[in-house]
Amino acid sequence: MNSQSTLDKTSADNEELEQIKETIEISADDLLKQIGINMNALTSLSEEAKAALDGSPETLLRLPHDKVLEDLNKKLKEIEEAFDKIVSVRNEILSKLKEEKSKRDEFNAKVKEIVAKIRELNEKRNELQKYIDARRQELDAQRQTYRELSNTLETLQKSLEGFSLGKERAIRSQIKKYEGILERFNIPPELEAKLTTKIEELSSQLQGLKEKEKKWKELNKLKRERENLRDSIGTLRRALVLYIQELNKTRNEIRELRKERDFYKSKADEHHKNVQRHAKELEIIREILDNIREMRYTISKTLNKLRKLKHQMKQFRAEEEFREVVLKRLGEIKSKIEHRELDLPDLQFLVNFGFLAEDIFETLTETASPEEIAKRVAKELGYQV
């Protein structure tokens, strides 16, 4: 597979994965419905409880503490139960996610293994095809040479019609016989002239036969070459048949491996889709749990404020007297906040009566300026400064 094909395939795979992601539509409401939790009911509060969560110290003083404490404790219990239920579901999804990832990775590993085999077979196929193409060219060239040899042999065969080595030997014998007569006998000039003429005629015929003998020898040589070429063509054809069979076998193996690869890839994609769905579910659950933690923290913080406030009230004989004393002190503190004059006793009072969390001393650094302290405390109390 060339680099462009690899890029095209990678791009196609990425597009397919993006399509898978787009099909995963999970909402928090749907997920909570599956878990069996009504978020609206879980987050609903009585008007007094809402006022306690968002109210200023003056508001907390005027609320029915026992009723608000009961409402918030009940709601906190419901939240804890829902939280534990969601955490349990989250753990189940985490287990499923791990299992789906394991299956996806297993199938992807199988795909990778098959792809490596296909790559190896592709190289083998290309080598076989390259060899076959070269041998076919060689075979075509030999066939062309064979045809040319056959045409040459046909032309030579026609030019040697009537030629035989026996005829040449007879002419040589005849010439030798006439030459022997001329050498051994004294014959009349007329007869000697006739024999000489006859010898010249036979010599001329013999010369022609010698030319044909050369062609005859060339003919036999070309026949042997053609025979050898025929054998070579036959050997080459048989070799081509074997290599073509091997090529077809390799192509079939590649075709079957591609089917197997596509099967395992579809399985891997199926499990990857499940992985993405579970990951999306976990993302939603994480957001839900964060929201529940925040609400739980706010309720717990408000409960601590109310408990401290109620504890301080026990030191007074009457509730109204308690409110007047605390409201007066709050008025002084509010004025100090406006003038950026808060001091440690003011902060300690707010902490003791539950209006500020005890960690306020930890969050305020030693280098904090009076302005920064005032702004922070005002924000915690809900005052507009």
Buried (B, 14 or more C-beta within 10 A) or exposed (E): EEEEEEEEEEEEEEEEBEEBEEEBEBEBEEBBEEBEBEBEEBBEBBEBBEBBBEBBBBEBBEBEBEEBBEBBEEBBEBBEEBBEEBEEBBEEBBEBBEBBBEBBBBBBEBBEEBBEBBEEBBEBBEEBBEBBEEBEEBBEEBBEBBEEBEEBBEEBEEEBEEBEEEBBEEBBEBBEEBEEEBEEEEEEEEEBEEBEEEBEEBEEBBEEBEEBBEBBEBBEEBBEBBEEBEEBBEEBBEBBEEBBEBBEEBBEBBEEBEEBBEBBBEBBBBBBBBBBBBBBBBEBBEEBBEEBEEBBEBBEBBBEBBEBBBEBBEEBEEEEEBBEEBBEBBEEBBEBBEEBEBEEEBBEBBBBBBBBBEEBEEEBEEEEEBEEBBBBBBEBBBBEE
